[in-house]
Amino acid sequence: MNRFFNIRNTIAVLGIFFSLAAFLSSCEQQKFEPNMSVAPGGGTITTFKSYTITSATGATVYGRVVFYKYSSAVTLVEVGLYNTTTGTPYTASIYEGKAADSAAKALKPLDAISGATGEFSTNKYYTISEAGFYDKLNAYNANVKIMTGTSLVASGNIGSNAAPVAQSQ
């Protein structure tokens, strides 16, 4: 009789547990709409400098490189290329000196560029986390080169070597 009584109690406790679990999980949950508003000025970057990237001899790839001032410590870089070939990997880097000097010293390697889109493969922007980089850009003696393998397909001067084709302060 003691055994029957324990099983019966166990069944009752389990019944109460499952009833409570069903009751709590069946309550309707209110769905909230996402808050799409942002703080004043949030979500926009208005300070930028844009430079032209021209085709190398025998190539047809061209475009622009844009530097955005995100904050005093972060500069965002965006590359947009035309006439890239799907399936072809492109690399981009910032090199020392003028593009015509053909310097081999890469100052800042950037992300790979997709041949399908002409933009960075992994992110829309490459992030340079260097305090004051954007503010010192006008004095920066550099150029951007776009390569496929070891072949130069496009390049463009930046900083002190070229005036921006578009900018906003």
OpenMM code with the backbone's topology and positions (N, CA, C; nanometers):
from openmm import Vec3, app, unit

residues = "MET ASN ARG PHE PHE ASN ILE ARG ASN THR ILE ALA VAL LEU GLY ILE PHE PHE SER LEU ALA ALA PHE LEU SER SER CYS GLU GLN GLN LYS PHE GLU PRO ASN MET SER VAL ALA PRO GLY GLY GLY THR ILE THR THR PHE LYS SER TYR THR ILE THR SER ALA THR GLY ALA THR VAL TYR GLY ARG VAL VAL PHE TYR LYS TYR SER SER ALA VAL THR LEU VAL GLU VAL GLY LEU TYR ASN THR THR THR GLY THR PRO TYR THR ALA SER ILE TYR GLU GLY LYS ALA ALA ASP SER ALA ALA LYS ALA LEU LYS PRO LEU ASP ALA ILE SER GLY ALA THR GLY GLU PHE SER THR ASN LYS TYR TYR THR ILE SER GLU ALA GLY PHE TYR ASP LYS LEU ASN ALA TYR ASN ALA ASN VAL LYS ILE MET THR GLY THR SER LEU VAL ALA SER GLY ASN ILE GLY SER ASN ALA ALA PRO VAL ALA GLN SER GLN".split()
positions = [
    Vec3(0.0821, -0.1180, 0.0000),
    Vec3(0.0000, 0.0000, 0.0000),
    Vec3(0.0871, 0.1253, 0.0000),
    Vec3(0.1972, 0.1190, 0.0660),
    Vec3(0.2861, 0.2327, 0.0702),
    Vec3(0.3424, 0.2632, -0.0685),
    Vec3(0.3694, 0.1580, -0.1444),
    Vec3(0.4227, 0.1746, -0.2787),
    Vec3(0.3200, 0.2415, -0.3681),
    Vec3(0.1948, 0.2015, -0.3629),
    Vec3(0.0877, 0.2594, -0.4431),
    Vec3(0.0692, 0.4058, -0.4093),
    Vec3(0.0783, 0.4378, -0.2851),
    Vec3(0.0612, 0.5748, -0.2395),
    Vec3(0.1727, 0.6646, -0.2954),
    Vec3(0.2966, 0.6190, -0.3019),
    Vec3(0.4090, 0.6972, -0.3535),
    Vec3(0.3965, 0.7192, -0.5039),
    Vec3(0.3554, 0.6195, -0.5779),
    Vec3(0.3372, 0.6338, -0.7224),
    Vec3(0.2254, 0.7332, -0.7500),
    Vec3(0.1202, 0.7213, -0.6717),
    Vec3(0.0070, 0.8123, -0.6890),
    Vec3(0.0493, 0.9571, -0.6617),
    Vec3(0.1270, 0.9790, -0.5591),
    Vec3(0.1763, 1.1136, -0.5288),
    Vec3(0.2685, 1.1642, -0.6397),
    Vec3(0.3510, 1.0774, -0.6908),
    Vec3(0.4426, 1.1147, -0.7972),
    Vec3(0.3657, 1.1561, -0.9221),
    Vec3(0.2618, 1.0808, -0.9547),
    Vec3(0.1794, 1.1134, -1.0715),
    Vec3(0.1088, 1.2467, -1.0501),
    Vec3(0.0611, 1.2717, -0.9322),
    Vec3(-0.0058, 1.3984, -0.9025),
    Vec3(0.0915, 1.5150, -0.9133),
    Vec3(0.2099, 1.4979, -0.8607),
    Vec3(0.3102, 1.6051, -0.8674),
    Vec3(0.3498, 1.6311, -1.0120),
    Vec3(0.3700, 1.5262, -1.0887),
    Vec3(0.4033, 1.5430, -1.2313),
    Vec3(0.2897, 1.6096, -1.3063),
    Vec3(0.1668, 1.5725, -1.2747),
    Vec3(0.0508, 1.6342, -1.3392),
    Vec3(0.0444, 1.7831, -1.3115),
    Vec3(0.0679, 1.8202, -1.1879),
    Vec3(0.0675, 1.9622, -1.1513),
    Vec3(0.1820, 2.0350, -1.2231),
    Vec3(0.2998, 1.9736, -1.2289),
    Vec3(0.4145, 2.0340, -1.2952),
    Vec3(0.3869, 2.0585, -1.4429),
    Vec3(0.3363, 1.9583, -1.5143),
    Vec3(0.3073, 1.9733, -1.6575),
    Vec3(0.1949, 2.0726, -1.6825),
    Vec3(0.0955, 2.0754, -1.5963),
    Vec3(-0.0137, 2.1727, -1.6098),
    Vec3(0.0388, 2.3143, -1.5936),
    Vec3(0.1242, 2.3340, -1.4955),
    Vec3(0.1826, 2.4645, -1.4718),
    Vec3(0.2720, 2.5053, -1.5891),
    Vec3(0.3517, 2.4126, -1.6401),
    Vec3(0.4391, 2.4415, -1.7541),
    Vec3(0.3569, 2.4781, -1.8772),
    Vec3(0.2486, 2.4052, -1.9031),
    Vec3(0.1621, 2.4346, -2.0181),
    Vec3(0.0959, 2.5702, -2.0021),
    Vec3(0.0503, 2.6022, -1.8812),
    Vec3(-0.0153, 2.7304, -1.8559),
    Vec3(0.0807, 2.8467, -1.8780),
    Vec3(0.2031, 2.8336, -1.8269),
    Vec3(0.2995, 2.9416, -1.8404),
    Vec3(0.3498, 2.9589, -1.9833),
    Vec3(0.3601, 2.8513, -2.0572),
    Vec3(0.4098, 2.8621, -2.1938),
    Vec3(0.3009, 2.8990, -2.2933),
    Vec3(0.1752, 2.8873, -2.2563),
    Vec3(0.0681, 2.9180, -2.3501),
    Vec3(0.0220, 3.0626, -2.3420),
    Vec3(0.0795, 3.1398, -2.2512),
    Vec3(0.0407, 3.2800, -2.2403),
    Vec3(0.0828, 3.3540, -2.3662),
    Vec3(-0.0020, 3.4409, -2.4130),
    Vec3(0.0322, 3.5187, -2.5300),
    Vec3(0.1413, 3.6180, -2.4944),
    Vec3(0.2368, 3.6308, -2.5849),
    Vec3(0.3425, 3.7265, -2.5643),
    Vec3(0.3212, 3.8415, -2.6614),
    Vec3(0.3337, 3.9610, -2.6120),
    Vec3(0.3123, 4.0771, -2.6954),
    Vec3(0.4361, 4.1004, -2.7810),
    Vec3(0.4150, 4.1173, -2.9121),
    Vec3(0.5251, 4.1459, -3.0029),
    Vec3(0.5398, 4.2970, -3.0135),
    Vec3(0.6600, 4.3438, -2.9889),
    Vec3(0.6868, 4.4859, -3.0001),
    Vec3(0.7507, 4.5140, -3.1353),
    Vec3(0.7128, 4.6237, -3.1972),
    Vec3(0.7742, 4.6660, -3.3224),
    Vec3(0.9133, 4.7205, -3.2920),
    Vec3(1.0094, 4.7017, -3.3838),
    Vec3(1.1433, 4.7540, -3.3575),
    Vec3(1.1424, 4.9065, -3.3554),
    Vec3(1.2247, 4.9627, -3.2701),
    Vec3(1.2387, 5.1077, -3.2599),
    Vec3(1.3380, 5.1522, -3.3675),
    Vec3(1.2882, 5.2157, -3.4715),
    Vec3(1.3724, 5.2545, -3.5840),
    Vec3(1.4277, 5.3963, -3.5714),
    Vec3(1.3908, 5.4665, -3.4671),
    Vec3(1.4415, 5.6020, -3.4512),
    Vec3(1.5801, 5.5979, -3.3876),
    Vec3(1.6575, 5.6979, -3.4158),
    Vec3(1.7921, 5.7068, -3.3603),
    Vec3(1.8099, 5.8441, -3.2975),
    Vec3(1.9159, 5.8577, -3.2255),
    Vec3(1.9455, 5.9869, -3.1645),
    Vec3(1.9737, 6.0886, -3.2752),
    Vec3(1.9507, 6.2160, -3.2502),
    Vec3(1.9777, 6.3175, -3.3522),
    Vec3(2.1203, 6.3062, -3.4047),
    Vec3(2.1318, 6.2974, -3.5372),
    Vec3(2.2633, 6.2838, -3.6005),
    Vec3(2.3165, 6.1429, -3.6009),
    Vec3(2.2491, 6.0494, -3.5362),
    Vec3(2.2955, 5.9116, -3.5302),
    Vec3(2.2727, 5.8399, -3.6617),
    Vec3(2.3601, 5.7502, -3.6955),
    Vec3(2.3437, 5.6680, -3.8148),
    Vec3(2.3910, 5.7330, -3.9427),
    Vec3(2.4476, 5.8534, -3.9361),
    Vec3(2.4972, 5.9180, -4.0565),
    Vec3(2.6412, 5.9616, -4.0351),
    Vec3(2.7193, 5.9495, -4.1394),
    Vec3(2.8569, 5.9970, -4.1383),
    Vec3(2.8649, 6.1026, -4.2469),
    Vec3(2.8954, 6.2236, -4.2091),
    Vec3(2.8921, 6.3327, -4.3055),
    Vec3(3.0297, 6.3864, -4.3425),
    Vec3(3.1343, 6.3436, -4.2750),
    Vec3(3.2682, 6.3926, -4.3039),
    Vec3(3.3448, 6.2851, -4.3816),
    Vec3(3.3814, 6.3179, -4.5069),
    Vec3(3.4495, 6.2201, -4.5912),
    Vec3(3.5400, 6.2893, -4.6922),
    Vec3(3.6327, 6.2110, -4.7496),
    Vec3(3.7188, 6.2534, -4.8603),
    Vec3(3.7243, 6.1379, -4.9595),
    Vec3(3.7023, 6.1699, -5.0864),
    Vec3(3.6978, 6.0690, -5.1906),
    Vec3(3.8086, 6.0933, -5.2927),
    Vec3(3.8770, 5.9858, -5.3336),
    Vec3(3.9867, 5.9945, -5.4299),
    Vec3(3.9606, 5.8977, -5.5460),
    Vec3(4.0102, 5.9341, -5.6634),
    Vec3(3.9929, 5.8536, -5.7839),
    Vec3(4.0971, 5.7430, -5.7905),
    Vec3(4.0520, 5.6263, -5.8348),
    Vec3(4.1415, 5.5142, -5.8639),
    Vec3(4.1330, 5.4916, -6.0149),
    Vec3(4.2464, 5.5003, -6.0837),
    Vec3(4.2480, 5.4863, -6.2297),
    Vec3(4.3115, 5.3538, -6.2715),
    Vec3(4.2782, 5.3116, -6.3905),
    Vec3(4.3285, 5.1854, -6.4447),
    Vec3(4.4785, 5.1911, -6.4683),
    Vec3(4.5431, 5.0797, -6.4453),
    Vec3(4.6841, 5.0655, -6.4793),
    Vec3(4.6928, 5.0376, -6.6293),
    Vec3(4.8098, 5.0513, -6.6847),
    Vec3(4.8303, 5.0255, -6.8274),
    Vec3(4.7851, 4.8845, -6.8630),
    Vec3(4.6975, 4.8741, -6.9610),
    Vec3(4.6482, 4.7445, -7.0064),
    Vec3(4.5322, 4.6892, -6.9262),
    Vec3(4.4860, 4.7614, -6.8251),
    Vec3(4.3745, 4.7152, -6.7423),
    Vec3(4.2559, 4.8098, -6.7609),
    Vec3(4.1385, 4.7654, -6.7200),
    Vec3(4.0173, 4.8473, -6.7343),
    Vec3(3.9472, 4.8730, -6.6017),
    Vec3(4.0074, 4.8323, -6.4919),
    Vec3(3.9468, 4.8497, -6.3594),
    Vec3(3.9710, 4.9929, -6.3126),
    Vec3(3.8656, 5.0578, -6.2640),
    Vec3(3.8776, 5.1932, -6.2104),
    Vec3(3.7718, 5.2133, -6.1034),
    Vec3(3.7796, 5.3236, -6.0297),
    Vec3(3.6792, 5.3476, -5.9263),
    Vec3(3.7182, 5.4592, -5.8326),
    Vec3(3.6762, 5.4441, -5.7068),
    Vec3(3.7025, 5.5448, -5.6037),
    Vec3(3.7338, 5.4771, -5.4718),
    Vec3(3.8065, 5.5499, -5.3891),
    Vec3(3.8287, 5.5117, -5.2505),
    Vec3(3.7819, 5.6302, -5.1670),
    Vec3(3.7032, 5.6004, -5.0636),
    Vec3(3.6466, 5.7049, -4.9789),
    Vec3(3.6883, 5.6793, -4.8347),
    Vec3(3.7349, 5.7852, -4.7698),
    Vec3(3.7725, 5.7805, -4.6292),
    Vec3(3.6669, 5.8589, -4.5518),
    Vec3(3.6067, 5.7952, -4.4523),
    Vec3(3.5033, 5.8575, -4.3689),
    Vec3(3.5568, 5.8762, -4.2276),
    Vec3(3.5309, 5.9925, -4.1707),
    Vec3(3.5672, 6.0152, -4.0306),
    Vec3(3.4523, 5.9684, -3.9443),
    Vec3(3.4701, 5.8528, -3.8810),
    Vec3(3.3675, 5.7974, -3.7931),
    Vec3(3.3781, 5.8601, -3.6540),
    Vec3(3.5011, 5.8718, -3.6063),
    Vec3(3.5292, 5.9366, -3.4782),
    Vec3(3.6739, 5.9819, -3.4824),
    Vec3(3.7219, 6.0419, -3.3756),
    Vec3(3.8608, 6.0874, -3.3750),
    Vec3(3.9586, 5.9709, -3.3768),
    Vec3(3.9130, 5.8527, -3.3394),
    Vec3(4.0010, 5.7362, -3.3338),
    Vec3(3.9722, 5.6325, -3.4426),
    Vec3(3.8649, 5.6512, -3.5207),
    Vec3(3.8280, 5.5507, -3.6213),
    Vec3(3.8013, 5.6180, -3.7559),
    Vec3(3.8675, 5.5664, -3.8600),
    Vec3(3.8435, 5.6085, -3.9975),
    Vec3(3.7924, 5.4868, -4.0734),
    Vec3(3.6853, 5.5045, -4.1484),
    Vec3(3.6304, 5.3967, -4.2305),
    Vec3(3.6748, 5.4173, -4.3742),
    Vec3(3.7101, 5.3091, -4.4418),
    Vec3(3.7537, 5.3138, -4.5811),
    Vec3(3.6559, 5.2309, -4.6636),
    Vec3(3.6113, 5.2873, -4.7754),
    Vec3(3.5220, 5.2168, -4.8669),
    Vec3(3.5819, 5.2235, -5.0066),
    Vec3(3.5821, 5.1108, -5.0762),
    Vec3(3.6328, 5.1047, -5.2132),
    Vec3(3.5189, 5.0612, -5.3039),
    Vec3(3.5063, 5.1300, -5.4167),
    Vec3(3.4092, 5.0920, -5.5191),
    Vec3(3.4791, 5.0863, -5.6531),
    Vec3(3.4835, 4.9677, -5.7131),
    Vec3(3.5531, 4.9483, -5.8403),
    Vec3(3.4558, 4.9065, -5.9500),
    Vec3(3.4895, 4.9423, -6.0723),
    Vec3(3.4125, 4.9024, -6.1899),
    Vec3(3.4993, 4.8143, -6.2786),
    Vec3(3.4364, 4.7314, -6.3582),
    Vec3(3.5008, 4.6404, -6.4538),
    Vec3(3.5839, 4.5319, -6.3873),
    Vec3(3.5474, 4.4933, -6.2662),
    Vec3(3.6139, 4.3800, -6.2027),
    Vec3(3.5551, 4.2513, -6.2595),
    Vec3(3.6278, 4.1431, -6.2458),
    Vec3(3.5867, 4.0152, -6.3021),
    Vec3(3.5409, 3.9211, -6.1920),
    Vec3(3.4212, 3.8663, -6.2075),
    Vec3(3.3684, 3.7706, -6.1100),
    Vec3(3.4634, 3.6518, -6.0987),
    Vec3(3.4906, 3.6125, -5.9765),
    Vec3(3.5798, 3.4992, -5.9521),
    Vec3(3.7259, 3.5382, -5.9397),
    Vec3(3.7582, 3.6614, -5.9697),
    Vec3(3.8961, 3.7080, -5.9584),
    Vec3(3.9139, 3.7781, -5.8242),
    Vec3(4.0102, 3.7332, -5.7444),
    Vec3(4.0346, 3.8016, -5.6161),
    Vec3(4.1238, 3.9246, -5.6374),
    Vec3(4.0879, 4.0331, -5.5738),
    Vec3(4.1651, 4.1565, -5.5803),
    Vec3(4.2102, 4.1917, -5.4390),
    Vec3(4.3286, 4.2466, -5.4270),
    Vec3(4.3766, 4.2946, -5.2987),
    Vec3(4.3959, 4.4451, -5.3078),
    Vec3(4.3758, 4.5118, -5.1957),
    Vec3(4.3931, 4.6568, -5.1901),
    Vec3(4.4810, 4.6899, -5.0713),
    Vec3(4.5703, 4.7860, -5.0913),
    Vec3(4.6579, 4.8313, -4.9836),
    Vec3(4.6897, 4.9781, -5.0046),
    Vec3(4.7246, 5.0425, -4.8942),
    Vec3(4.7732, 5.1797, -4.9002),
    Vec3(4.9252, 5.1699, -4.8998),
    Vec3(4.9876, 5.2301, -5.0027),
    Vec3(5.1327, 5.2251, -5.0186),
    Vec3(5.1946, 5.3619, -4.9948),
    Vec3(5.3211, 5.3610, -4.9633),
    Vec3(5.3969, 5.4828, -4.9391),
    Vec3(5.4253, 5.5545, -5.0708),
    Vec3(5.4218, 5.6874, -5.0701),
    Vec3(5.4600, 5.7676, -5.1857),
    Vec3(5.3504, 5.7815, -5.2896),
    Vec3(5.3906, 5.8294, -5.4079),
    Vec3(5.2972, 5.8485, -5.5184),
    Vec3(5.2798, 5.7171, -5.5947),
    Vec3(5.1664, 5.7042, -5.6608),
    Vec3(5.1370, 5.5811, -5.7361),
    Vec3(5.2395, 5.5576, -5.8461),
    Vec3(5.2874, 5.6638, -5.9089),
    Vec3(5.3839, 5.6510, -6.0186),
    Vec3(5.5213, 5.6046, -5.9701),
    Vec3(5.5492, 5.6205, -5.8409),
    Vec3(5.6804, 5.5818, -5.7873),
    Vec3(5.6968, 5.4309, -5.7752),
    Vec3(5.5909, 5.3572, -5.7818),
    Vec3(5.5872, 5.2110, -5.7672),
    Vec3(5.6604, 5.1613, -5.6425),
    Vec3(5.6353, 5.2273, -5.5307),
    Vec3(5.6940, 5.1833, -5.4037),
    Vec3(5.6337, 5.0492, -5.3625),
    Vec3(5.7151, 4.9651, -5.3034),
    Vec3(5.6701, 4.8318, -5.2654),
    Vec3(5.6320, 4.8220, -5.1183),
    Vec3(5.6484, 4.9311, -5.0439),
    Vec3(5.6209, 4.9259, -4.9010),
    Vec3(5.4733, 4.9548, -4.8743),
    Vec3(5.4006, 4.8504, -4.8320),
    Vec3(5.2582, 4.8662, -4.7989),
    Vec3(5.2475, 4.9210, -4.6574),
    Vec3(5.1811, 5.0363, -4.6437),
    Vec3(5.1629, 5.0974, -4.5120),
    Vec3(5.0452, 5.0357, -4.4379),
    Vec3(4.9363, 5.0120, -4.5100),
    Vec3(4.8153, 4.9548, -4.4502),
    Vec3(4.7505, 4.8601, -4.5504),
    Vec3(4.7603, 4.7299, -4.5268),
    Vec3(4.6857, 4.6370, -4.6134),
    Vec3(4.5367, 4.6491, -4.5825),
    Vec3(4.4550, 4.6586, -4.6845),
    Vec3(4.3107, 4.6665, -4.6690),
    Vec3(4.2515, 4.5287, -4.6941),
    Vec3(4.1209, 4.5159, -4.6847),
    Vec3(4.0546, 4.3867, -4.7080),
    Vec3(4.0572, 4.3481, -4.8550),
    Vec3(4.0315, 4.2207, -4.8801),
    Vec3(4.0198, 4.1713, -5.0173),
    Vec3(3.8946, 4.2301, -5.0815),
    Vec3(3.8984, 4.2439, -5.2133),
    Vec3(3.7863, 4.2996, -5.2894),
    Vec3(3.7267, 4.1891, -5.3750),
    Vec3(3.5956, 4.1800, -5.3746),
    Vec3(3.5243, 4.0794, -5.4524),
    Vec3(3.5177, 4.1225, -5.5989),
    Vec3(3.5534, 4.0321, -5.6874),
    Vec3(3.5421, 4.0605, -5.8303),
    Vec3(3.3976, 4.0711, -5.8757),
    Vec3(3.3067, 4.0072, -5.8038),
    Vec3(3.1641, 4.0104, -5.8403),
    Vec3(3.1008, 4.1457, -5.8105),
    Vec3(3.1446, 4.2125, -5.7034),
    Vec3(3.0811, 4.3387, -5.6629),
    Vec3(3.1703, 4.4613, -5.6781),
    Vec3(3.3010, 4.4432, -5.6787),
    Vec3(3.3922, 4.5566, -5.6829),
    Vec3(3.4040, 4.6262, -5.5483),
    Vec3(3.3563, 4.5613, -5.4432),
    Vec3(3.3614, 4.6165, -5.3074),
    Vec3(3.4342, 4.5179, -5.2176),
    Vec3(3.4632, 4.5623, -5.0942),
    Vec3(3.5289, 4.4714, -5.0008),
    Vec3(3.4460, 4.3439, -4.9867),
    Vec3(3.5126, 4.2309, -4.9760),
    Vec3(3.4456, 4.1009, -4.9713),
    Vec3(3.3699, 4.0753, -4.8423),
    Vec3(3.4282, 4.1118, -4.7288),
    Vec3(3.3692, 4.0736, -4.6010),
    Vec3(3.2836, 4.1821, -4.5374),
    Vec3(3.3193, 4.3065, -4.5512),
    Vec3(3.2462, 4.4174, -4.4912),
    Vec3(3.2378, 4.5324, -4.5903),
    Vec3(3.1429, 4.6189, -4.5703),
    Vec3(3.1315, 4.7358, -4.6574),
    Vec3(3.2482, 4.8305, -4.6354),
    Vec3(3.2934, 4.8405, -4.5093),
    Vec3(3.4014, 4.9324, -4.4748),
    Vec3(3.5191, 4.8575, -4.4144),
    Vec3(3.6370, 4.9086, -4.4418),
    Vec3(3.7564, 4.8639, -4.3710),
    Vec3(3.7801, 4.9666, -4.2611),
    Vec3(3.8077, 4.9226, -4.1408),
    Vec3(3.8235, 5.0116, -4.0267),
    Vec3(3.9707, 5.0344, -3.9961),
    Vec3(4.0101, 5.1615, -3.9935),
    Vec3(4.1448, 5.1996, -3.9488),
    Vec3(4.1286, 5.2576, -3.8095),
    Vec3(4.1769, 5.1847, -3.7111),
    Vec3(4.1654, 5.2277, -3.5713),
    Vec3(4.2952, 5.2943, -3.5283),
    Vec3(4.3159, 5.4117, -3.5812),
    Vec3(4.4359, 5.4886, -3.5493),
    Vec3(4.3922, 5.6310, -3.5180),
    Vec3(4.4179, 5.6746, -3.3980),
    Vec3(4.3754, 5.8081, -3.3551),
    Vec3(4.4311, 5.9147, -3.4490),
    Vec3(4.3423, 5.9987, -3.4999),
    Vec3(4.3825, 6.1107, -3.5843),
    Vec3(4.4151, 6.0773, -3.7278),
    Vec3(4.3955, 5.9543, -3.7729),
    Vec3(4.4306, 5.9176, -3.9113),
    Vec3(4.3571, 6.0072, -4.0113),
    Vec3(4.2275, 6.0221, -3.9954),
    Vec3(4.1504, 6.1032, -4.0899),
    Vec3(4.1982, 6.2487, -4.0878),
    Vec3(4.2230, 6.3020, -3.9693),
    Vec3(4.2664, 6.4413, -3.9579),
    Vec3(4.4043, 6.4645, -4.0203),
    Vec3(4.4879, 6.3618, -4.0250),
    Vec3(4.6211, 6.3727, -4.0855),
    Vec3(4.6230, 6.3295, -4.2318),
    Vec3(4.5078, 6.2929, -4.2874),
    Vec3(4.5020, 6.2383, -4.4236),
    Vec3(4.5565, 6.3355, -4.5280),
    Vec3(4.5305, 6.4645, -4.5153),
    Vec3(4.5796, 6.5621, -4.6139),
    Vec3(4.7319, 6.5640, -4.6237),
    Vec3(4.8009, 6.5303, -4.5172),
    Vec3(4.9471, 6.5307, -4.5163),
    Vec3(5.0055, 6.3923, -4.5424),
    Vec3(4.9207, 6.2937, -4.5599),
    Vec3(4.9640, 6.1550, -4.5775),
    Vec3(5.0232, 6.1360, -4.7170),
    Vec3(5.1483, 6.0977, -4.7272),
    Vec3(5.2178, 6.0767, -4.8544),
    Vec3(5.1959, 5.9316, -4.8963),
    Vec3(5.0842, 5.9064, -4.9684),
    Vec3(5.0499, 5.7674, -4.9973),
    Vec3(4.9643, 5.7539, -5.1225),
    Vec3(4.9396, 5.6287, -5.1587),
    Vec3(4.8515, 5.5947, -5.2697),
    Vec3(4.7852, 5.4611, -5.2399),
    Vec3(4.6759, 5.4331, -5.3109),
    Vec3(4.6053, 5.3064, -5.2968),
    Vec3(4.6285, 5.2259, -5.4240),
    Vec3(4.6673, 5.1006, -5.4080),
    Vec3(4.6884, 5.0125, -5.5227),
    Vec3(4.5941, 4.8939, -5.5137),
    Vec3(4.5397, 4.8569, -5.6282),
    Vec3(4.4539, 4.7399, -5.6419),
    Vec3(4.5305, 4.6383, -5.7254),
    Vec3(4.5482, 4.5199, -5.6689),
    Vec3(4.6282, 4.4158, -5.7345),
    Vec3(4.5441, 4.2898, -5.7547),
    Vec3(4.5783, 4.2152, -5.8551),
    Vec3(4.5298, 4.0787, -5.8687),
    Vec3(4.6554, 3.9927, -5.8817),
    Vec3(4.6794, 3.9140, -5.7789),
    Vec3(4.8064, 3.8416, -5.7712),
    Vec3(4.9179, 3.9425, -5.7518),
    Vec3(5.0163, 3.9417, -5.8423),
    Vec3(5.1255, 4.0386, -5.8353),
    Vec3(5.1107, 4.1480, -5.9400),
    Vec3(4.9999, 4.1479, -6.0142),
    Vec3(4.9779, 4.2464, -6.1205),
    Vec3(4.8966, 4.3647, -6.0703),
    Vec3(4.9446, 4.4843, -6.0987),
    Vec3(4.8735, 4.6072, -6.0655),
    Vec3(4.7615, 4.6279, -6.1677),
    Vec3(4.6381, 4.6466, -6.1194),
    Vec3(4.5265, 4.6710, -6.2116),
    Vec3(4.4718, 4.8132, -6.1996),
    Vec3(4.4932, 4.8788, -6.0844),
    Vec3(4.4466, 5.0163, -6.0675),
    Vec3(4.5178, 5.0788, -5.9490),
    Vec3(4.5273, 5.2123, -5.9509),
    Vec3(4.5885, 5.2832, -5.8387),
    Vec3(4.5400, 5.4269, -5.8377),
    Vec3(4.5606, 5.4914, -5.7242),
    Vec3(4.5223, 5.6310, -5.7109),
    Vec3(4.5935, 5.6954, -5.5949),
    Vec3(4.6366, 5.8183, -5.6158),
    Vec3(4.7041, 5.8936, -5.5101),
    Vec3(4.6034, 5.9430, -5.4084),
    Vec3(4.6480, 5.9509, -5.2843),
    Vec3(4.5652, 6.0028, -5.1752),
    Vec3(4.6491, 6.0987, -5.0916),
    Vec3(4.5835, 6.1691, -5.0024),
    Vec3(4.6534, 6.2557, -4.9084),
    Vec3(4.7211, 6.3728, -4.9756),
    Vec3(4.8502, 6.3937, -4.9451),
    Vec3(4.9240, 6.5074, -5.0000),
    Vec3(4.9534, 6.4917, -5.1491),
    Vec3(4.9328, 6.3746, -5.2049),
    Vec3(4.9634, 6.3479, -5.3451),
    Vec3(4.8473, 6.3783, -5.4405),
    Vec3(4.7280, 6.4058, -5.3866),
    Vec3(4.6131, 6.4326, -5.4740),
    Vec3(4.5068, 6.5092, -5.3960),
    Vec3(4.4362, 6.5938, -5.4684),
    Vec3(4.3232, 6.6629, -5.4069),
    Vec3(4.2012, 6.5710, -5.4122),
    Vec3(4.1208, 6.5668, -5.3084),
    Vec3(3.9999, 6.4830, -5.3129),
    Vec3(3.9074, 6.5276, -5.4266),
    Vec3(3.8427, 6.4309, -5.4935),
    Vec3(3.7463, 6.4649, -5.5993),
    Vec3(3.6126, 6.5032, -5.5401),
    Vec3(3.5886, 6.4630, -5.4171),
    Vec3(3.4685, 6.5020, -5.3434),
    Vec3(3.5014, 6.4965, -5.1960),
    Vec3(3.4437, 6.5883, -5.1196),
    Vec3(3.4646, 6.5867, -4.9752),
    Vec3(3.3555, 6.6656, -4.9058),
    Vec3(3.3383, 6.6347, -4.7802),
    Vec3(3.2415, 6.7045, -4.6974),
    Vec3(3.2993, 6.7152, -4.5573),
    Vec3(3.2904, 6.8315, -4.5015),
    Vec3(3.3474, 6.8530, -4.3675),
    Vec3(3.2398, 6.8594, -4.2657),
] * unit.nanometer
topology = app.Topology()
chain = topology.addChain("A")
for resn in residues:
    res = topology.addResidue(resn, chain)
    for name in ("N", "CA", "C"):
        topology.addAtom(name, app.Element.getBySymbol(name[0]), res)
